[in-house]
Each structure stands twice: as structure tokens, then as C-alpha cells.
Amino acid sequence: MGANIQKLYINGRWESKFGQQLAESINPANKEVIGYYASADENQVHQAVESAYSAYSEWKRTPAPARAAYLYKAAEFCAGRKEELAKMMTKEMGKVLPEALGEVNVVIETCKYMAAEGRRLFGETVPSGLPNCDIQMVREPIGVIACITPWNFPIALASYKICAAIVSGNTVVWKPASETALSAGILMEIFQQAGFPAGVINLITGSGSQVGKQLAAHPHVASISFTGSTEVGRGLSIEAARQMKKISMELGGKNAAIVLKDADLTKAADCIVRAAFSTTGQKCTATSRVIVEKEVKQALLNLIVDKTRSLEIGDGMKSGVDIGPLVNERQLSIVHSYVEEALADGAKLECGGKPITDLDGYFYEPTVLSNVSPNQKVANEEIFGPVLAIVEAEDYEEAININNQTVYGLSTSLFTESLHYAKRGARDIESGLVYINNGTANAEIGVAFGGLKQSGNGSREVSHHVLDSMTEWKSIYVSY
């Protein structure tokens, strides 16, 4: 495979053809071209799906512990290419190198965790009401799973889907985000090195509007596992419904940190700034709102602004940098338009608020806005950038109501020293993830991850609960 050209991986081979359309992969920190990736045409998408479809019948009959053995190998090979993979992610999407190295660690641990599930694909036995009859319920794989993944966590989120799919007996066609196609290629090389049979995992690259749409609509795709925006997820859900496909949707968020007047404000500010601005705010679990009781608003705001101003901005490959660039020029424009509209609507700029012009890439100042009302656009829509809105609440009840009024329900933090309010908050908050005295962007392997309302369709990832969207239950009655 060419050093700077990412090919497609179909049926165990790296594929391209004469006249293959290529697209550029651009480093957002300096706008330099770092490589090229193939844009799959309709026939290549079809070949990838048919390859997975043909491999499925043999793969599902492979014992689950044997399937798991490939994942243990993948974990080993991934550890050996950790630096290479992390540096490519930083160059492609901009996150700082320590974050990228941490993401590779997540992939390694996900491979191991899901490999262990190869010994835990438990079924159930049920006593029959009939004499001489046994009843078993077992998990069955469902076929070809289309894994469509975003650019912000290009390999971690892919590993959540791919590892669960293949250990449970399915085969995969993976369509990564175009912005991180080269990173996806390295992970695919690792899976190839682990020795997966031809057709079990296939990689196709290209635009979501063409390649992703065709993949989702293919009749031999049994399920769509998608992480990305709510808008795109809604379109994929409609397409899946036409053919009664199973779907797993991890979508947007408008996550809040609720800070009560009895909270440890220094700890709260630390957690909020970290969750708001790591990955340049480009993650579904980023803290985008702070809902704070008015008695401590100014004290908390002062701490947040001081910590935000101390953040170092620059190329994620450089030591000491806290925040890298936004992923592309379009995202830079979107973020700035939200800030400008918020200021026009009466929000107050506490720090940041504009693109950074003395750096070559797509950099934006970490931004804190105060005097934001709960009904403003900046307090309700996902921005996917380094913008934090401060909303004042009279008391606990109003804070909870403000938090729950958005269409999203992914992640919420509650900062309090009161057991009473901690327990009430855990009950009252409408989010799939609730953190007491911690940031909104923390997740651990083995813990179900996903959101309520328009943050998802109820499916979960990261834990063994992902198997619910990757398998079907079969009930077997045996009369003897």
C-alpha cells in the first residue's frame, strides 16, 4: 500500500483501480496535505458488502472464543503501533498527542474487553410447563453490520462497534469519516495483521452522502451502527426503517454541568474546563452549558475564566499544548456563527470569541459566555466546538428543569456536597449518563454508554449491553 495513499480493504485485499478517485487528507493545524484516500464507487461499496455477506456464514459458525482470539492479537499489534497511530490521528483531526495516545489505549482495552465477551455470550434456560421439554434462549448474530464512525474519536468509537460485532459472530463493512481516513487505514492494517479471515472486516472510504448512504441502503446490510450528528442519524434511521434493519444510533448532546451553591467550586471549575475544551470541544459528551445557582455564579465564573485563559493553544504535536485546532474550516465557521449570534442575543463575552489568525490552522479561542438565557440557541443546540455557556438558576428545581428542557439527553454532571441533592439529581436528570462531582466527558470501558431523547435510539455501547443491538434472541424448544 502506498505510503500516502489510503486504499480500500475488501475481501482481505487492499483494493484500488485505474482512475480511482482520490481525496486529500488535510492537517487542520497547518492546512498541509498529509495524504490521500480512495473514494469508493458504487461497485466497490457493493463488493465490500457482498464480501462480508459471503464471509458471514462461516464466521458465525466459528466458536466465539476462537473469534475472540483474533481480538487479543489485534490488541497486541495495536500496542506495537501506538505512537504511529496516535500521531496520525493528531495530524488528521487535530487533537493533542496525549489525548490521541489515550485513545489508542482505549482501543487496546476494548479489544481485550470484547474478546473476554467471547466467553460470556450467555443465553438463558427457562423451565417448561410441559413434561419432557427443555427451553433455551440463545443469542444469534444478525449478519453484515455497517459501522459508520465519526472523526472526533476515529478509532475508539470504531473499536466499540467493530469488536462487538465480530465477537458476536457478525461481519463488518466499516465506513470511517473522511477527515480521518488515514487513521482508519492503520487500524485496518492492525486487524489484517491479526489474521481475520477475508471478508470479516472490510474498509471503504468516501463521503457519507454517497458511500455512507449507499452502504446503509444495501439490502445485504442487516444493521447500521452509527455515531454522529442527530440530523444524519435521523436520515439513516429512516433508510433503515424501509428495510426493517436494526439500528444503533449514538447521536448529539447538549451536556450541562449543574453547580449547586454548596459545591466545591474549585473542583467543579477544573472538571468543567477540562470537559468543555479537551478535544477542542468536539465531542458529544463535551460540557457545553453550566447551570449554576445564582449565589455562586460569579465565583464559579471567575474560576472558569481564569482556567480557560491559561490553556495553551497550538499544534497538537507540540509539547505543552492543551487545545488543538478545529477539524476544518467549515467547523470553524459554524462555531464562530454561534458565538456571534449569542452575543447579538444578549450574551456577554467573558473570554475568547474569535478565530486565531496568527496561527496557520483552524484555531478558535476557548470561549466562555455568560448572561445566557435557557431559551437561547447557544443554550440548546450542539455546537461541537470550544464554547461554554453559563446559565443562572434560582435553585435546584430550576436547574434541573433547565437541564431537561433540551431535545438531547446524553450526559450531565451535578456538583454538590449534599447527599440529598446528589441522590435527587441522579433520579431527576434526564440523561443516559449522570456524573456526580465529575465532568460530563468521562467514560469507562464496561459501563453502558448512550443517551436519551434525540441523543440516541436507546442502544448502548462500550459495555456488554452493545450485544443487544448486535444479536437477536432465538428461543429453542426441545421435546424429548
Secondary structure, DSSP 8 states (H G I E B T S, - for coil): --TTEE-EEETTEEE--TT--EEEEE-TTT--EEEEEE---HHHHHHHHHHHHHHHHHHHHS-HHHHHHHHHHHHHHHHHTHHHHHHHHHHHH---HHHHHHHHHHHHHHHHHHHHGGG----EEEE-SSTTEEEEEEEEE-SEEEEE--SSSTTHHHHHHHHHHHHTT-EEEEE--GGGHHHHHHHHHHHHHTT--TTSEEE--S-IIIIIHHHHH-TTEEEEEEES-HHHHHHHHHHHHHTT-EEEEE----EEEEE-TTS-HHHHHHHHHHHHHGGGG-STT-EEEEEEEGGGHHHHHHHHHHHHHT--BS-TTSTT--B---SSHHHHHHHHHHHHHHHHTT-EEEE--SB-TTSSS--B--EEEES--TTSGGGTS---SSEEEEEEESSHHHHHHHHHTSSEESEEEEE-S-HHHHHHHHHH---SEEEESS-TT---TTS-B--EETTBSS--BSSGGGHHHHEEEEEEEEE-
